[in-house]
Amino acid sequence: MKAVISGATRGIGRAISEKLAIQGFDLVLMARNEKALTFCKSELSTPNIRIEYVVIDFSKESYVEVLAQNSSLFENTTLLVNNLGIYSMQNAADIELVTLKDQMQLNLYSAISLTQQLLNISGSTLKNIVNIASVMSIKATSFAADYSISKHAFKAWNDALREELRSKNIKVSAIFPGSVNTSSWDGIEVDRSEMIQSEDIAECVSCVLKMKSRTLLEEIHISPQVFMP
């Protein structure tokens, strides 16, 4: 078993990486900070699994070359987790197109590019694609309109990909969390203990992987019990 995880060094991505390492997956960790990647690799390494990493910044055009240069690392992948994303707050009437473009690049185009790369290289071994979406993929908010737009588009792509890959025996599942305790909340005075924890999202990924071979868990919706931002 081998998993490729984007945004792997912090928050949800780190929790998923930890969970999969415990379950015996070889890992390919992806993030833009090499120091964080090396630390994560050292923390997760055990004699029973192999961990590689790719330093990649999907906000820069050079990411295409980086994917190509590291293509051998993606061979024989069985699980892809598209977790990369950034949060932004812009009112709907005040959206700056430059910022919206950045949102689309990191929240949508990065996942499309990485998924295409994996399908080209490991299409015969890939069994699961798990896309980490957002509650804002379903319900837009006026104060984060640009983020909502990018996540709505992400859901549309996820849904289309799911139906396309059914016949190829590749399962595509999406997780739609509400407020998660991650670095996105840094500097904001809220009770983070009332939020969804990153480990909860990792458990959702495990649920997806536990399904029988002919059963597809299409979507998981997860929300805090009482927390309201």
N, C-alpha and C positions, 0 to 999 in steps of 0.2 A: 504494500500500500504506500502511496506517495501523494502528498498534498502540496499544492502551490497556493500560497496565501499572500494577497496584497495588503498593504498597510499592516504589516505583521508585528510591528515592534511595540505598539501601544494599544491601550484600551481593548476594544472588541477583538482586534486582530491578534493581540498578544494572548488574550484569554483562549481564543480558538487554537492558537499554536500550542499552548500549554496542554490543552485537552487532547489534541491529536497526537502530541508527543507521548503522552501517557498511554494512549491507545495503540501505540506502536507504529505510527505513520513516519516514514521518511518525510522530511520537510524541505521545501524551497521557500524561504522567507524573502519577501520583497518590501522594500521601503527606500527612502531617499537618504537616510542618515546611516552611514557605514558604521559609525561607533555604536549606535543603538542596535544595529544588526549583529555585530560581533558580540555584544553583551548578551543579546537575546539568544544567540547560538550557544554561547558558553553556559547560560543558565538552563537551557533545555536539553543539552546534549546528554546522552546516555550511551553505553556500549552497544545497545540493541538497535539504535536508529542512526540514520545518516542525515545530517542537516547541512544544507547549502544556502547561500543567500545571493540576492541580486540587488545591487545598489542602483536604483532607478528613480528618476523624477519625471512623473507623467505630465508635469506642467510644461516640460520643455520638449521641443521637437526631436531632440536626440534620443528620446525613449524608444523610438522605432529601431534605431541601430542597436541600442542596448538589448532589446528583446531578441534581435537576430543574433547578436554575439553570444548570448547565453542560451541559445536554443537547445543545446545538448542537455542542459539541466532539466528541461521540461519533458524529456523522453520518459515514457512509461508512467505518466501521471494518472492517478485514478480519481483524484478529487481536486477541483478548483474552487477556491473561495474568493469571490470578488468583494473586498471589504473596503477598498480605498474610497475616501470621500472627504469633502470639507464643508463646513457649515458657514452660511453667510446670512446676514439680516438686511434686507432691503424691502421697503414698501413697494407694493405693486406698481403704483403710479410713478415711482422714483427710480426704477431699475436702471442701473448703468450697464450698457451692453457689454462693456469690457469685463465687468465682474461676472455677468451672466455667462459670457464665453468661458471664463475660468471655471465656473461651476460646472458647465457642460463638459469641459475637458476632463476634469478630475472625477466627477460623479457619474459620467456616462461613457465618454469616449475611451477612457482608460480601460474600463471593463470590457468594452467591445474589442479593443485591440488585443488585450491579453487573452480573451476567450478565443478569438480567431487564431492566435498563435498556438494555443494549446490544442485546438481542434485539428490544426494542420499537422502538428507533431505527434500528439498522443490520442488522436481520434479513435484508435482501435482499443485503447486501454482505459480511456476516460469513462467513468461511471456516473459521477455526480458533479454538478455545478451548483454551488450555493451562492446566491446573490444577497448581500446584506443591504436591504433597502431602508425604508423609513416609513413611519406613520404619515409623513408628509408626501409619500408617494401616492397616497389615497385621498388625503384631505389637505388642500392647500391652506396656508396661513398668510394673511396679509403682511405681517411683519417679516416674513422670510420668503418672499415671493420667488426670488431667483433660485433659492434652494429647492423650493417646492416644484418649480418648473423642471429643474434638472432631475429630481427624483420621480416625478410623473413620467418623464421620458424614459428613465431607467426602468420603471415598471413596465412600460409598453414594450421595450426591448426584451425584458425578461419574459414576458408573456409570449411574445412571438418566438423567441428562442426555445422556450419550453415545448411549444407545439411542434416546431420544426424538428427537434431532436428526439421526440418520442419514438419515432420509427427506427432510430439508430441506437436505441437502448441506452441513451444518455439522459439521466434525470436532471431536470432543472428545477430548483426550489428557491423560493424567496422568503426572507425573514423581514417582517415589518415591525420594528420596535418603536415604542414611544421614547420618552426621555431616558437616556442611558447615562450612567455615571462615567463620563470620559473627560478628556482635557478640553472638549468644546465648552465646558461650563466653567473653566478657569476664570477667576475674577468676578464671577456672578454669585451673589449671596443667596444660596438655596441649600436646602437640606438634602445632600446627596444620598443619604442613607435611605431616603424614600423613593429613590429612582430604581429603575432596572439596573442590575449590575452586569458588567461585561461577562462574568461567568455564566449568567443566565442565557446569554446569546450563544455561548459555547455549548451549553446543554442542548439548545435548540438544534445546533448543527449535528450533535450526536443523535438526536431523535430522527433527523433526516436519514442518517446513515444506518439506523436500525431497521428501517423498513424492509420488508421482503422484496426480493428481486423484481417482482412484477407490480409493486406498489409504489406510487409516486406521491409523496407529501408535497403538494404544490405550494402551499403558503402557510406560514406561521405568523400570527398576529400576537404581539406581546406588549403589554402596557403596565405601567406602575399601578399598584392597587389604589393609591389615593393621591399621589403627587400631581400637582398642577403647576406648570412653569409660570 
